[in-house]
Amino acid sequence: MSSIAPAKDRSVIVSLGIGALLALALFALVPVDAMLWVKALHVLAVISWMVGMFYLPRLFVYHTEAGVGSPQAETFKVMERRLMQAIVNPAMVVTWVSGLWLAIEVYRFQGGWLHAKFALVILMSGLHGYFSASRKRLARDEMTKSSRHWRMMNEVPTILLVAIVILVIVKPF
């Protein structure tokens, strides 16, 4: 067994390593008065993450309907992999790092709205993991879910995002 990680596993390791370095830099070097810059970074990362979370299950619908071995299915495999590696994974890491910085440095983990938001972001992260595992299954031509399933799953990130935004803006508790 080789000690070198396969390319697909290396991309995850690289994303996590970049996230760890970003977190270290953010917490060690960024003064609290840079809060607006960190908040802007956080919003941009959230937007990027959500774009991918909305688009990925839609690609799964088309992939599933294209059928195993079709030229379209092979194209969808490439699109799904690139979307996850270039946008969705890095955006999630930056969202978490900048969000934790804001929670610690600005909000001091106070407010029921913040705890509820974190619970929903954890759910969104779990959904991200489900989409990631599903992408890998589809890449192996394991069609275990129907296009109808993916159409329904396409709505879950929207519901979570609406609840998160309401908590952040309204701060109901």
Summary of the structure (lengths in Angstrom):
residues: 173
radius of gyration: 17.8
end to end distance: 53.2
largest distance: 54.0
contacts: 493
relative contact order: 0.14
helix: 83%
strand: 0%
